[in-house]
Amino acid sequence: MKSRLLNWYACLTERISMDAMVTALAVSAISYFFVNQIEWDLGEWVNIIFRVLFGAASVLLVLSFSGKITKFVLVLIYTATFLINRTHYDLFGTRISMGGFYSLFETDQREASEFFHLIPTASLIAVPLFAIAIAILFYRTNKEEISSKWAFVVWMILMIIPLGIALSSKGVRFDMVHNPLTTFSRVYKGVPVIGEGLLTASYYHEKLEFAELNSTKQPEFLRPDSTIMATDLVVLVIGESSTRHHYSLYGYGTKTTPFLDKMQAENANFIALTNAVAPSPLTRESLKRALTFATAEDVAPYKDLWNVIDMANQAGYYTAWLSNQAPVGAFDTVVGAIAHLSDEHAFISHEVGGDKMDVELGRRFAELIKRHPTGKLFVVLHMIGSHYKYTARSEESDKEAMMALNSATVDYDATIYHSDRMLRSVFETAEADSRPAALIYFSDHGEEVSGGAHGFPQLSKVQVDVPFIVWYDTTYADSSRVRRIKAHKDDLYPIEDASYLIADMLGWSVTDRSSHLVSSDSYVPRVPHIYNVDGEITEYQIALPHSVAGDYAKKNQPK
């Protein structure tokens, strides 16, 4: 074995000079180590070594075809990516994330100007030095020193190894089919220039998804109806990774939702559906259905028919989308696409996983109400909720409150407690508004708390059992709708039917689909279906296991 490796190495050095190898490694190492925090951990160093080696192989492959002009372009590309990452590192201590990189494409001239004014002195010094060093390294190597064939073989070997490991996961295979470019971006994240190139391609691929929603049409089962008592202020709050099994509102032993508990006890127009089920344990698949008229079995209406923003726009509402998640990303392309259809959208976080507290959404909502005190207004608030990593989703006061109550899962329960605080501010703002108001709150899916994840191929209740709250303020006089919803509050309820309830709140008459409208006399409860991570459609069963976390969860990364 040792002699074979030596022979292979000898063949390689005959076809690719040692000088060229050193040059490629130097370019890749400088591009990586000067923009990353390094953790002294064996697993982290395995990733680092791969990224640097794959980056070096990419340099070798490109140099094997490069003339002077191509090298000049390469210097510009490497310098530009270094500028972006070095500035982010000096400002925030990390290489730029996927969400941050995507946000570069969403910025306007004013924001770009503000960003350049923030560039630290360290970056201003490091970037030109980097450019000079890279230029010297590139121009000291001739393409005659490198065999294109062998450079390609090395590049392919280093590309296939991590991809093969990643594809051993059923979830990654599913992601590869549905969004290959973004999945590649995750696999090769951090590889100098290659990673940024894949992120750029992924961004524009996701933008195509946005364009597809511009041709949706009005569903035949929706008709304007002036006799319907529409609410002038409609608020949709979307939670994240929030299983109702950790809500005291639904009987959980630790008092994680004191405000919602009080609302249920004292407010006659507050209804908590006790058996709401998400259509998927994945964000994109769940919201693709909950925000449109698509179902677990039929996804076509997502692109063919109106979504919640279309309905509000067509009903004459001013529409706003405030999100504590990044504008686009690996798991929420659908969300970003629909959000961009609104009159006003703001993504207060540049991280896919969120980098701000959800209470900030409540403050932004109050400001929005002040700017639009009259007229019809439809607002979507998209939380980061209880998304892993739980310690980053709540404030110290939330954790202290849960510790005082001897919570068994302090970090996760603190995220629910924080969400309860955020919802309190939203309810109070909506109730203080003079317009008739209504609010819906649900989570995209639940969470395997002990596993720190969701989206396991084996379904469980905690992954799909979600909170679902409906509220009408006291100025809304049509109590019959509240009565009908309450009559079905303990039935199984697929949250993919939320779009029908939102249509009703916006003043649309649901005609031959009224069996899906929980506020109508024609509503018919049905067993929800779930589109799982492996693409299989499963009927929800009461006998579904409560949790499948534990040993299985340890083998799977959070999605």
N, C-alpha and C positions, 0 to 999 in steps of 0.2 A: 504493500500500500504506500509506504514511504517512498519507494523508488518510482512508483507511478506519479506521485505528486511532484517529485523532483523533475521527472521527464516532462511533465506538463508545464511546469514552471520554466524549464529550459526552452521549450518550444515557444512559450509566451514571450520570453525576453528576446528571443531571436526576431520576433515579429513586431513587438512593441518595445521600444528602447526604455531602459531604466530611467533615463532623463524625462521621457514623456510621462511615465507612470508617476514619478515624483511631482512633476508639474501638475498633473490632474489631481493627485491627492492634496497638494498644497492649495489649489484653487477651491476644492470642495471643503477642506478643513477650515480654511479662513472664512468661507461663506457660511459655514455652520456655527463654529465655536464663538464667533464674535457677535452672534445675535441670539444666543440661547443660554438660559440658566442650566447648569449641569448638576444633576443629582448623582451623588456617589453611590449608585445602586447597580448591582450586576445586571438586572433586567434592563435598566435604562441604558447601560453601556452597550448592551447587545444591539439595542435600537440605534444608538449613536453610531456605532461601527458600521451597521448596515447603511444608514443614511449617507455617511461620508463616502463609503465605498461605492454605493450606487451613484452618488453625485459625481465621483471621480470617473466612473465608467461612462457616464453621460458626457463628461468633458472630453474623454478620449475619443468617443464615437464621433462627436461633432468636429473635433480637431482633425480627425482623419480625412475630412472632406473640406477643410477650411482654407481659404486664401486670406489675403490681408483684409479685404473688405468684410468678409464674414467674421473675422476675429474682432474687427472694430465693432460690429453689431453685437457680438457676444459680450464684449467689455461693457457696452451700454446696458444690455439686459441684466448682466450680473450686478452691475452697479445700481441699477434701478431697484432690483429686488433687495439688495443690501440696504439701500437708503430706507425703503419701507420698513424692513424688519429691524434695522438698527434704531430708527426713530421710535418705533413701538417699544423696543427693548429699553431704551433710555427713559421713556415716559412711564412704562408700565411693568418693566422687568421681565417681559416674555417676548418671544417671537410672535408676530401677528397671527391671530386665530383665523379660522375659516370665516366666521361672522364679520370680523374686522376687515378682512380682505375683501369680502363681498361689499361691505359698506363703502369701500373706496369707489366702487362703480356707481353708488347711489348718491354720492355727495354732489353738492352744487358749488358754484364758484365762490360763494361767501364762505362755506364750510371748508373748502380747499384752502382758501387764503388763511383762515384761522388755524388750520392744521400746520401750514408751513411756518407760521409765526411761533408755533409751539416747538419746532425742531430744536432740540437741546444743542448746546455748544459742542458737547462730546460727539454728536452725530455729524455736525458740520466739519469737525476735524477728521473723524474716522472715515467718512465716505470718500473724500478725494484721495486719502492715503490708500484706501482699499482699491480704488479705481487704478491708481498708478501700479500697485503691486500686481493686480490681475492682468493689466496690460503687459507688464514685463514678462509674467509667466506665460501668457498666451503667445506672445511674439517670439519667445525664445525656443518654441517647439515648431518643427516643420512636419507637415503631414506625411512626408516620406518616412518619418520615424515610426509611423503607426500603420499597421495593417488594418484596413477597414473591416475585413472579414473577422479577424480575431477580436477587434474592439466590439463588434456586434455580438459575438459569441459571449464574451464576458458580460456585456450589458444585459443580454437575454437571461443569462444564469442568475444574475443579481436581481432582475425584475421578477422572475418566476418564483423564486423562493418565498418572499413574503406574500405574494399573491396566492400561492398554493396553500400557505398556512391560513391565511384569512378565509379562503373559500372552503376550508374544512368546517366552518361554521354555517349552519343552515340559514341563519339570519342574514349573513353576508351574501350568500348565494341569492337569496330573495332580493336583497338590495341591489345586487349587480344586474338583475333582470330589469328592475323598475327604474333604476337611476344609476347606470354604469359609471358615468363620469364622476359623479360625486363619490361613489364608492371607491373608485381609483384614487381620488383625492385623499380619502381617509387612509388608504393603505400606504400611500407614498408621502404622507404628510411630513413636512420638515426636510425632505430631500431638497438641497439647494436648487433653485430655478425650476426643476422638474415639478416640485410641489406647487409652486406658484403658477406654473403653466397649466397644470391640471385644474387648479382652482379657477383660473380665468376661463378655461373651456367649460367647466362645470357651471359657472355663473351664467354664461351666455346660453348654455343648454337649458338652464332653469328659466331664463327669460322667455324662451320659446313657449314654456308652459303658460306664462302670463298672457302671451298673445292669443293662445287658444281660447281663453275665456272671454274674449271680446266679441265672439260670434254666438253666444248663448241666446236662446229664444224664450219667449214667455211660455210657460207650461199651459196646456189646454185646460187644466183643472183649476187655474187661478183666474179670477175675474174681479175687477174693481167693484166694490159695493159700498155705496154711501150710507147704507143703513147700519153698517158695522161700526161699533163704537171703537175706533182706533185710538191708540195712545200716542200722544204727540212726542213723548220722550220714551224711546225704547232702548234698553241697555242689555247687551249680551256680554256676560263675563265668562271667559273660557279658562278653566283651570288646567293644570298640567300634572300628570302622574299622581293624581289625588284619589286614593281609594276611600270610599265612604266608610269602610270598616275601621277607620281611625278618626271618625267624627263622633263626638258625644251627641250631636244632633241625631245620629242613627243608633245610639245605644252604646257607643264605645265607653269604656270605664273611666278613662282620663278625660277631664273636661277641656277638650281641645277647641270647642266652638262655642264659647259662652254667649257671644252675640247672636249667633244663629239659633241657639237654644232659646234665648229670650224672645226672639222674633216669633218662633213657633208657638211659644206659650202665650204671647200677648197680642199678636197681629193676626186678625181673621183672614186677611188677604195674602198670607204667607203659606205656601204649600211646599213641603219637601216630599218628593216622590221617593218611596222607600225601596223600590226595586228597579232602578234605572240601570241599563246595561249599555256599555259602549260597543260600537260595531266592530272594533278592532283594538288590540293592545298596542297598536302603533299609531303615533300622532298623525302622520300623513294619511293613513288609511281610514282612521276614525273621523278626522275632521273633513276629509273628502266627502264623507257621507252625512255627517251631522250638520254641515253648513250648506248642503245642497239637497237635491231630491234623489241622490244616488242611494243605493242600499248595499248591504253586504253581498247580495246576489247579483246586483246590476249596477255597475259603476258608471255606465255611459251617461246618465243625466248630469254628472259632474261637469262635463264639457258641453253637453247639448242644451241643458235647461238653466234657467236663472239660479243664482245662489242668493244668500241672504243679503249681500250688498246690492246685487241687481234689483231685488224686490224692493228694497228701501229707496234706491235711486229712482226707480220707476214710479214709486208711490209719492214722490215729491219730498222725501226726507233729505236733509243735509246729512251725509254719512261721514263718520270718522272712525278710524281704527288706531288704537293706541296699544302698543305691544311692548312687553318686557323681554321679547326675544329678538334675535337677529332678523333682518328683513327676508333673507332666504338662507337655506341651509340644508344639511344632509337629510333632515327628517321632516321638514315643514315647507317644502316647495309649494304645496297646495295652499297653505295658509298665506304665504307671501303673495301668491298669484291673486287670491281673492281680495286680500288687503289693499293691493294696488288699484283696485277698481273703485275705492272710496274717494270721496271728495278731498279728504284730508287723512294722511296716515303718518304716524310717527313711531319709529322703533327706538326706544330709549336705551336699548342695550345693543352693543356691537358684538356680543358674544352669542354663539349658537346656544350655549347653556345659560345665558343671562348673566349679567354682571351688576345688576342693581336690584334693590329690594322692591317687592310688589307694592308696598305702601306708596311708592312713588307714582304708581298708576292712579291711585286714588287722588293724589294731589293734582295730577295732570287732568283727571276727569273734572275736578272742581273748576280748574282754570278754563276748560273747554265750555262748561256750562255758563260761566261768566261771559265768555266771548259770544255765545249763542243763547241768549236768555229767552228768545221767543222763536216761534216757528217749529216745524217738525224736525226732530233730531234723532238719528239712529247711531248708537255708539257701540263699538266692540272693544272690550278690554281683554287683551290676551296676556295672561299671567305666566311667569316662570314656575309658579306654584311650588310643587314638591319634587321637582326634577332633581335627580342625583347630580351633584353631591349635596346631600341634605344640609350639611353644616354651613353651606354658602347661601341658603335660601331663607334664613331667618336672622333676626337681630338677637343680641345677647339677652334682652328682656324676655323674648319669646322662650329661649332655652331655660332661663331662670324660672319662668312660670311653670314649665313642664317638669323641671327638676323638683320644684316645690310640691308638685302633685305626685311625685314618685313614678313618673312615666317609665314604662319598660323600654320605650324606644324614643328617647328624648329628642334626638336630632330630627327624626321624621315628624314626630308629633309637634315639634316647634314650628315646622313649616305649615302645618294645618292651622295652628294657633295664629301664625302670621297672616295666613290667608283670611282667617276670620276677622282679623283687624282691618285688613284691606277692604273686605266686603262691607264692614261696618261703615267705613268712610264713604263708600259708593252709595250704599242705601241712604245714608243721612243726606248726602248731596241731592240724590234723586227725589227724596221725600220733601226736601225743602224747596224744590223747584215748583213753580206755580202750575206747570203743565200736567195733564194726566200722564202718569208714568207707569211703566211696567219693566220688569227685570227678569232675566233668565240666567241661571248659573249652572254650569255643568263642567266636569273635567273631561279631557279628551280620552283618558283611559285611567286605570288604576296603577298599582305598583306592588311588586313583591318586595316588601320593606326589608325582610331579612336578607334578600339577595341583592338589594340596591339596584333593581332593574325591572324591566317589563319586556314583553315581546318574546317570551319563551315559546317554543313550538308546542309544549304541553300547556293547555289552557288552565286557568284557575280563576276563582271568583275575584280575588283581590286585584287581578289584572284588568277586569272589565266591569266590576261593580263600582259605579261612580255616583257622586252626589248629583242631584238634579233639583233645583229650586226654582219655583215660579212665584213672582210677587207682583201684585197690582197695588198702587197707592190708594189712599182713602178717597181721592177725588175721582177715581174710576167707578162709575155708578153701576156698571153691568155685573152685578153679583152672580148672575147665572153662570158665567164662565168660571168663576172661582168655584162655585158649587159643583160643576161638572168635573173639573180637574180633581177636586177633593174626592169625588166619588170613585176615582180610579187611582188614587195615590198609592195604594198597596199592590196594584197589578204590576206584572212585568212590563217594563216600558223601554223600548229601544230608543236611544237618544238620536238615532237617525231621523226620528219623527219630529225633532225640534224645529226643523225648517218650516213645518206646517203650522206649528204654534206661533212662530215668529211672523209668518205670513198673516195670520189672524190678527196679531197685535198691530201689524202695519196697515190693516184695513182691507186685505185681500180676502175674497170669498173663496173658500176651498170647496169645489163642487163635488165631482165624482170621486174625490180622494178623501172625503170627510171622515172616513173610517180611520184615518191616520191622525186626525186632529183631536187631541185629548180634551179640548175645551168645547167640543160639539156633542150633541145628543147622539150622533151617529158613530162615535168612536168605538172601535172594537179592539180590545186588548189582544195581543198576539205574542207568541214566543219569539224573542229576538234571535237573529243569526249573527255569527261572528266571523269576520274575515281574518284568519290568523296569519302569523308571521310566515308560515310555509305556503301561503296561498290557498289553503284549504278553508272551506266554508263549513262551520259547525253550528248546530242548533244549541242554543243556551239550555242548560239543564240544571235543575235545582240540585242534582247530585254532583255537580261539578266540584272538584276538590277545592278547598278553601285556598290552599297555597301549594306551589310546587318548588318553592325555593329551597335553599339548603345546599346540599352537595352539587345539585345541578346548576344552581345559580353561580357557584364559585367557578364553574368552568366557562361561564359566559360573561362577556363584557356588557355593561349597561348600554342600552340602545338610546 
